[in-house]
């Protein structure tokens, strides 16, 4: 793996002109001017799986982060971005980031995150958030920041922020029928990520859960091995899932997330002023990413409604009915089978309820 990373680093140098041009654009947009290139005292290499283009939320946010960190530390910290899975799988880059020697940071999805910090599986709860506002307020809030400190203790990985994986909220795509109610899910063979939480939710709703890696999904949908799947609407657009499925329903039953992590051991080698710059830059970049991710989700859904035979947005009342079925079964699974403490799950639900009420109250200021 060491040699792979070194090769990727060398390849990255050959592509640095284009990346530098993009970064310069972000710096100008942020109101900063490019400073002369100086030899860096520290290198922060960041890995992620998404393409190195502007059609996702992670790469643009990391480019903005790079400009803020390098200008904010006067070039003392150099940020290198390795997208497209150049440095390996999420678990591989997570392990490489733990010691912080060749790779200092990574962005990984909820399934991989749970392998480093078991409690993170709690965030896969079904129908957890009613809307983007609540999801963002929760992930960017004090309760979740304290919750994620557990990843330092368990894996020596410090949490920097949450990206909305592909747009956050998911939509079903199916072949046999359009999903309008919980009864429409019963009997369907639904492909899920290789995540036991998603299996538990689908089984609770009466579907047959088929865990498959993404590389097998299109074949499974086209051959009938699976009747449908769920992912962010942007995924439907990017992979043209209307070519293998006829119907799509925006159910919002899962909120997919990606965690941005940095090696705690490496982070603590930095002077305090550099640590502050990194945290501030990360938080600002996450805020920008929220907007980009939501835009991709909206665009993906609009395109889906043009291309699928039928599209449908699940009403709040029907989502509540599904939640009443799925949540108790999921809670029983995560406490009895997965082994999380019931108090943690209750605290999670209480915090989401508190944030929801707080957001609703704030919104009322604009109605008076």
C-alpha positions in Angstrom: 0.0 0.0 0.0 2.9 2.3 0.8 4.2 2.0 -2.8 0.7 2.6 -4.1 0.4 5.8 -2.2 3.8 7.0 -3.3 2.9 6.3 -6.9 -0.3 8.2 -6.6 1.5 11.1 -5.1 3.9 11.1 -8.0 1.0 10.9 -10.5 -0.7 13.7 -8.6 2.2 16.1 -9.2 1.8 15.6 -13.0 -1.8 16.8 -12.7 -1.1 19.7 -10.3 -1.4 22.5 -12.8 -5.2 21.9 -13.3 -5.8 21.5 -9.6 -3.9 24.6 -8.9 -6.0 26.6 -11.3 -9.2 25.4 -9.7 -7.9 26.2 -6.2 -6.8 29.6 -7.4 -10.4 30.3 -8.5 -11.7 29.3 -5.1 -9.2 31.5 -3.4 -10.3 34.5 -5.4 -13.9 33.7 -4.7 -13.1 33.5 -1.0 -11.5 37.0 -1.2 -8.0 35.8 -0.8 -5.0 36.2 -3.0 -2.6 33.5 -4.0 0.7 33.8 -2.2 4.1 32.7 -3.5 4.8 29.0 -3.2 6.9 28.2 -0.1 8.2 24.9 1.1 5.6 23.4 3.4 6.4 22.2 7.0 3.5 19.8 7.0 1.6 17.8 4.4 -2.1 16.8 4.7 -3.0 14.2 2.1 -6.8 13.6 1.9 -8.3 10.5 0.2 -11.9 10.1 -1.1 -13.7 7.8 -3.5 -15.6 10.4 -5.6 -14.4 11.6 -9.0 -12.0 14.5 -9.1 -14.5 16.9 -10.8 -17.1 19.5 -9.7 -20.1 17.1 -10.0 -20.1 16.0 -6.4 -20.0 17.7 -3.0 -16.7 16.4 -1.7 -14.1 17.4 -4.3 -15.1 21.1 -4.6 -15.3 21.4 -0.8 -11.8 19.9 -0.4 -10.4 22.3 -3.0 -11.9 25.2 -1.0 -10.4 23.7 2.2 -7.0 23.5 0.5 -7.1 27.1 -0.4 -8.1 28.2 3.1 -5.6 26.0 4.9 -2.6 26.9 2.6 -3.3 30.6 2.7 -4.3 30.6 6.4 -1.0 28.9 7.4 1.1 30.9 5.0 2.0 27.8 3.1 3.2 25.9 6.2 0.6 23.2 5.6 0.2 21.8 2.1 -3.0 20.0 1.3 -3.0 17.2 -1.3 -6.3 15.7 -2.6 -6.5 12.1 -3.9 -10.0 11.4 -5.3 -11.4 8.6 -7.3 -10.3 5.8 -5.0 -6.6 6.3 -6.0 -5.3 5.3 -2.6 -7.6 2.3 -2.0 -10.9 1.5 -0.4 -12.5 3.4 2.4 -11.4 0.9 5.0 -7.9 0.9 3.6 -7.6 4.7 3.6 -9.1 4.8 7.1 -6.4 2.5 8.3 -3.7 4.5 6.5 -5.0 7.7 8.1 -4.8 6.3 11.6 -1.0 6.6 11.9 -0.9 9.7 9.7 2.5 8.9 8.2 1.7 8.8 4.4 -2.0 9.6 4.5 -3.4 12.0 7.0 -7.1 12.3 6.2 -9.9 10.5 4.5 -13.7 10.7 3.7 -15.6 7.4 4.3 -19.3 6.3 4.2 -21.4 5.2 7.2 -20.7 1.5 6.7 -17.0 2.0 6.7 -17.2 4.5 9.5 -18.9 1.9 11.7 -15.9 -0.4 11.3 -13.7 2.2 13.0 -16.3 3.6 15.5 -19.1 1.1 16.3 -21.5 3.7 17.8 -21.7 5.5 14.4 -24.1 2.8 13.3 -26.7 4.6 15.4 -26.9 7.3 12.7 -28.3 4.8 10.2 -31.6 4.9 12.0 -34.6 4.9 9.6 -36.6 8.1 9.1 -34.2 9.9 11.4 -34.7 13.4 9.9 -37.7 15.2 8.5 -35.8 17.6 6.2 -32.4 18.9 5.2 -32.5 21.7 7.8 -32.8 19.3 10.7 -30.2 16.9 9.3 -27.6 19.7 8.9 -28.4 21.3 12.3 -28.0 17.9 13.9 -24.7 16.9 12.2 -23.2 20.4 12.8 -24.4 20.6 16.4 -22.7 20.2 19.8 -24.3 16.8 20.6 -23.0 15.1 17.5 -19.5 16.8 17.9 -19.3 15.2 21.3 -20.6 11.9 20.1 -17.9 11.8 17.4 -15.1 12.3 19.9 -15.5 8.5 20.4 -13.7 8.0 17.1 -10.6 9.6 18.6 -10.7 7.2 21.6 -11.5 4.1 19.5 -9.6 4.7 16.3 -7.3 7.7 16.7 -9.3 9.5 14.0 -10.6 13.0 14.7 -13.9 14.0 13.1 -13.9 17.1 10.9 -17.4 17.1 9.5 -20.2 15.2 7.7 -20.8 15.3 4.0 -24.3 14.4 2.7 -23.4 11.2 0.8 -24.8 11.8 -2.7 -27.4 14.2 -1.4 -28.3 12.6 1.9 -32.0 11.5 1.6 -32.6 8.4 -0.6 -35.2 7.4 -3.2 -36.3 3.9 -4.1 -36.1 2.8 -7.7 -38.2 -0.3 -8.6 -39.5 -2.4 -11.4 -42.6 -4.2 -10.3 -44.6 -1.3 -9.0 -44.5 2.3 -7.8 -44.1 2.6 -4.0 -46.8 4.8 -2.5 -47.4 3.0 0.8 -45.7 0.6 3.2 -47.8 -2.2 1.6 -46.2 -1.6 -1.8 -42.8 -2.5 -0.3 -43.9 -5.9 0.9 -42.6 -8.8 -1.2 -40.1 -6.8 -3.2 -36.5 -7.9 -3.5 -34.6 -4.7 -2.6 -30.8 -4.4 -3.1 -29.2 -2.8 -0.1 -25.6 -1.8 0.8 -23.6 -4.5 2.7 -24.9 -2.9 5.9 -26.9 -4.9 8.4 -28.8 -1.8 9.4 -30.4 -1.5 6.0 -31.2 -5.2 5.9 -33.0 -4.8 9.3 -35.1 -1.9 8.0 -36.1 -3.6 4.7 -37.1 -6.8 6.5 -39.2 -4.8 9.0 -41.1 -3.2 6.0 -41.7 -6.7 4.5 -39.1 -6.6 1.7 -36.5 -9.2 1.0 -33.1 -7.5 1.5 -30.4 -8.4 -1.0 -27.0 -7.1 0.1 -24.8 -6.4 -2.9 -21.7 -4.3 -3.7 -22.4 -1.4 -6.1 -20.6 -3.0 -9.0 -23.2 -5.7 -9.2 -26.3 -3.5 -8.9 -27.1 -2.7 -12.5 -26.8 -6.4 -13.5 -29.0 -7.4 -10.5 -31.7 -4.9 -11.5 -31.6 -5.8 -15.2 -31.8 -9.6 -14.6 -34.4 -9.5 -11.8 -32.1 -10.7 -9.1 -33.3 -7.5 -7.4 -36.6 -5.7 -8.0 -35.2 -2.4 -6.8 -32.8 -0.4 -4.7 -32.5 2.9 -2.9 -29.9 5.6 -3.2 -29.7 9.4 -3.5 -31.6 10.7 -6.6 -28.3 11.9 -7.9 -27.2 8.3 -8.2 -30.2 7.6 -10.4 -29.2 10.4 -12.7 -25.5 9.5 -12.8 -26.1 5.8 -13.5 -29.3 6.3 -15.6 -31.2 3.8 -13.4 -34.3 4.4 -15.5 -32.8 2.1 -18.0 -33.1 -0.8 -15.6 -36.0 0.3 -13.4 -39.4 1.9 -14.2 -40.4 3.7 -11.0 -38.9 5.9 -8.4 -40.2 7.1 -5.0 -38.5 9.8 -2.9 -39.0 8.1 0.5 -36.3 9.8 2.6 -36.2 6.7 4.8 -32.4 6.8 5.1 -30.0 9.7 5.3 -26.7 8.7 3.8 -23.6 10.4 5.2 -19.8 10.4 4.8 -17.5 11.3 7.6 -14.4 13.4 7.1 -11.6 12.3 9.4 -8.0 13.3 10.2 -5.3 11.4 12.0 -5.3 12.4 15.6 -1.6 11.6 16.0 -0.7 13.8 13.0 -3.1 16.5 14.0 -1.4 16.8 17.4 2.0 17.4 15.8 0.8 20.7 14.4 1.2 24.0 16.2 -2.0 25.2 17.8 -2.5 28.0 15.3 -2.4 25.5 12.4 -4.9 23.2 14.1 -7.3 26.2 14.5 -7.0 27.0 10.8 -7.7 23.4 9.8 -10.8 23.2 12.0 -12.2 26.5 10.8 -11.5 25.7 7.1 -13.1 22.3 7.5 -16.2 23.7 9.1 -16.6 26.3 6.4 -16.0 23.7 3.6 -18.7 21.4 5.1 -21.2 24.3 5.1 -20.5 24.9 1.4 -20.8 21.1 0.7 -24.3 20.9 2.2 -25.6 23.3 -0.4 -23.8 21.6 -3.3 -25.1 18.2 -2.1 -28.7 19.4 -1.8 -28.5 20.9 -5.3 -27.4 17.6 -6.7 -30.2 15.8 -5.0 -32.8 18.2 -6.3 -31.3 18.1 -9.8 -31.2 14.3 -9.7 -34.8 14.1 -8.6 -36.0 16.5 -11.3 -34.2 14.5 -14.0 -35.6 11.3 -12.5 -39.1 12.5 -12.9 -38.5 13.2 -16.6 -37.0 9.8 -17.3 -38.7 7.2 -15.1 -42.1 5.9 -16.1 -43.5 7.3 -12.8 -42.1 9.2 -9.9 -43.7 9.9 -6.5 -42.8 11.8 -3.4 -43.8 10.0 -0.2 -46.1 12.3 1.9 -45.1 13.0 5.5 -48.1 11.1 6.8 -47.0 7.9 4.9 -43.4 8.3 6.0 -44.6 8.5 9.6 -46.6 5.2 9.1 -43.5 3.5 7.7 -41.3 4.9 10.6 -43.8 3.4 13.1 -43.1 0.0 11.5 -39.4 0.3 10.8 -38.0 2.1 13.9 -39.0 -0.4 16.6 -37.6 -3.3 14.6 -34.4 -1.4 13.8 -34.0 -0.4 17.5 -34.4 -4.0 18.6 -31.8 -5.1 16.1 -29.2 -2.4 17.0 -29.5 -3.0 20.7 -29.9 -6.8 20.9 -28.0 -7.9 17.8 -25.5 -5.1 17.0 -24.9 -4.4 20.7 -25.3 -0.6 21.1 -26.7 0.7 24.4 -30.4 1.5 24.4 -29.7 4.8 26.2 -27.5 5.9 23.3 -30.4 5.3 20.9 -32.9 7.0 23.1 -30.5 10.0 23.5 -30.1 10.1 19.7 -33.8 10.3 19.1 -34.3 12.9 21.8 -31.6 15.1 20.3 -33.1 14.9 16.8 -36.5 15.8 18.4 -34.9 18.7 20.2 -33.2 20.0 17.0 -36.4 19.6 15.0 -38.3 21.7 17.5 -35.5 24.3 17.6 -35.5 24.5 13.7 -39.3 24.8 13.6 -39.3 27.6 16.2 -36.6 29.5 14.3 -38.6 29.2 11.1 -41.6 30.7 12.8 -39.6 34.0 13.1 -40.2 34.4 9.4 -43.9 33.7 9.6 -44.7 36.5 12.1 
